[in-house]
Amino acid sequence: MKKVIYLVILCTTLYNCEDVIDVDLNETEPRLVIEASIDWYKNTTGNSQSIKLSLSAPFFEDVVPPANDAIVHITDSNGNLFSFIEEGNSGIYNTTNFTPVIDETYTLIVNYNNEIYTATETLKSVVPIDYIEQNNEGGFLGDEIEIKVYFTDPLNIDNYYFFEYYSDISDSPNLDVAEDRFIDGNQIFGFYSEEDLSAGNELTIRHYGVSRQYYEFMNILLQQGNNDGGGPFETQPATVRGNCINTTNEDHYAFGYFRLSEVEEAIYIIE
């Protein structure tokens, strides 16, 4: 794949010169991207679920192509099968009869382009939110709003958490993960802060119970996406594979992860 990049150089003659540089970029075969997050919100049946399949695209492409005409289903340890049907040509596959059971083991099977992808995970529970606390004197200068979301970790049980915080002043969520190795059985909190938060802004809080494998997967991804540290000579991020395995051709692996979680959601209005 060849891209043309225009490099504008200020010449020593004080005239602007324009040089054309042809850059040859490696082109690889698209890979399947599996976004299979089965979320069981507390106080709902959890029957309606969606899985998104797409294809990896070149760096300069703006459109992410959907993966159409796949056969997608999930099975549980009792042999129950839940089929996901594509919505038009969207690459989004839906079901309305999924049955969520805490600590049940589920297997995802995706048949795409005559290749079989599988992943196995366990649906993990999450404790309810105890209360939400707002601090209007947070930040280094004491002029930022900070939100703490308290919950009580169960005693003598290994727990792993995934947090999402969406505010109506930001286009992307704030993500975090945590484990209870040093806080087992204690009341702890998730933390959110946004420099431009003000009274009246809406914050959507979602806490997920996740497996240890997913915690480790997201922890690596979040560390690689951290822009606070490193420099030009830091170690380059590596490809982080999820738990979806191509059983037909292991070298043609997929991106993404199959996760099942109970979810606690709260809407908070900044005071």
VENVEN-V472082 format. One line per field, one symbol per residue. ss: DSSP state (h for helix, s for strand, l for the rest). burial: + if it has 9 or more other C-alpha atoms within 8 Angstrom, else -. A space follows every 10 residues. Layout:
ss = ???
burial = ???
//
This chain:
ss = lsssssssss lllllsssss ssssllllll lsssssssss slllllllss ssssslllll lllllsllll ssssssllll ssssssllll lsssslllll llllssssss ssllssssss sslsllllss ssssssssll lllsssssss ssllllllls ssssssslll lllssssssl llllllssss ssssllllll lsssssssss lhhhhhhhhh hhhhllllll llllllllll llllssllll llllssssss sssssssssl l
burial = ---------- ---------- ---------- ++++++++++ +----+++++ +++++++--- ---+-+++-+ ++++++---- -+-++++-+- +++++--+-+ -+-+++++++ ++--++++++ +++++++-+- -+-+-++++- --++++++++ ++++----++ +++++++--- --+++++-++ --++++++-- -++---+--- ++++++++++ +--++-++++ ++-------- ---------- -++++++--- --++++++++ +++++---++ -
//
